Amino acid sequence: MPSLYERLGVEKGADANEIRKAYMLAARKHHPDKGGDPEIFKEIQKAYEILSDDQKRSIYDHTGQEHNGAEPDHADGIPFGGMPFGMGMPFGGNPFAGQGAHFDIGSLFGMFGPQGQGQGPQGPRAQKPEPKVHELPISLWDYYHGKQIRIQFERQKFCGSCKGSGAESHEQCGGCGGSGTKQQMMMMGPGMNVLMRGPCDACGGQGKRVASVCKSCSGKKTVSQEKVLDFKIEPGMKPGDILQFMNECSDQAEYSEPGDVHIHLQEADEVGRFKRVGDDLRASTQIGLKNALLGCKERMDTHPAHPQGLVVEIPVGVQHGDVIRIEGEGMPRKGGGRGALHVVVNVVPSGAEKEAVVRGRSAIESLFAAAMD
């Protein structure tokens, strides 16, 4: 096929005036009204339209393509990457001069991966989502003795029949011919004709489309599955401990692995006199004035190691607010042994003891007054 210059009968280096004169002569000769060939006349007009425009002529000289300057058919006139057609290079001039202005910008920046494949469905995926957290309240008794726990939940797993594709069979995508990409020519400025590539919107970059839907998952790609987690609360575990179960969450197309399940141990709300403080236990007991003066034994119920109650010996002369420490009566330690029990003693005189104290005080005051007379 003759070049644009050959159609007008000029050399490639012809100036604008020579091109105009050649066009006028060729147009008169081949005009349909004068018996000329309409198709040849159209080619002459096309040649002149391009060669008379410096920008279009420059593109033609660099690429050899008969680009007439019209914007490619694309929604909103914006190609892949969001840059309007006809926009010049942001850093000015043509940085690729002498290297050929027709190049593949997708390959240049590696933005679409091997063979222009997109970073969407065929591109790299994040490894796994954030873990799913389940808070589990545990009683003091179970922390002390340990307990076997079972948790059941429903998760979504990739369908085994279609391997998560949602299709029983596929067919080649007609929009991209199976390549998974579409390409668009973009004019970046004088002498700059850029080939942009991006994932095919018809198949999401897969290069294929569903021909028949998978019957097992009805095209949903995943199926429901009941999962059971069995684990044990070991003696010595504490509120705040975390049990991790790897890859036990639902499958998700955007991640290469399912997420983890994290069980966060909590302290259950319960009524009892013993409270945990680290590996120790803390409790309080209330005694009367007589027992504080003479000493006594107090039975304290709800201790996890003493179902019948723990007997605590109160020493003679104990003061209100004193703390009695008993080693080995606290919580189990992970490394072995047990913590201590701290018993806070509250001395509260009974009504009769208060009256006796008042009477005794009055008697003493009377004796003191008589002695002073």
Buried (B, 14 or more C-beta within 10 A) or exposed (E): EEEBBEBBBBEEEBEEEBBBEBBEEBBEEBBEEEEBEEEBBEBBBBBBBBBBBEBBBBBBBBBEEBBEEEBEEBEEEBBBBEBEBEEEBEEEEBEBEEEEBBBBBBBEEEBBBEEBBBBBBBEEBEEBBEBBEBEBEBBBBBBBEBBEBEBEBEBBBBBEEBEBBBBBEBEBBEBBEBBBBBBBBBBBBBBBBBBBBBBBEEBBBBBBBBEEBBEBBEBBBBBEEEBEBEBEBEBBBBEEBEBEBEEBBBBBEEBEBBBBBBBEBEBBEEEEBBEBEEBBBBBBBEBBBBBBBEBBEBEBEBBBBEEEEBEBEBEEEBEBEBEBEBEEBBBBEEEEEBBBBBBBBEBEBEEEBEEBEEEEEEEEEEEEEEEEE
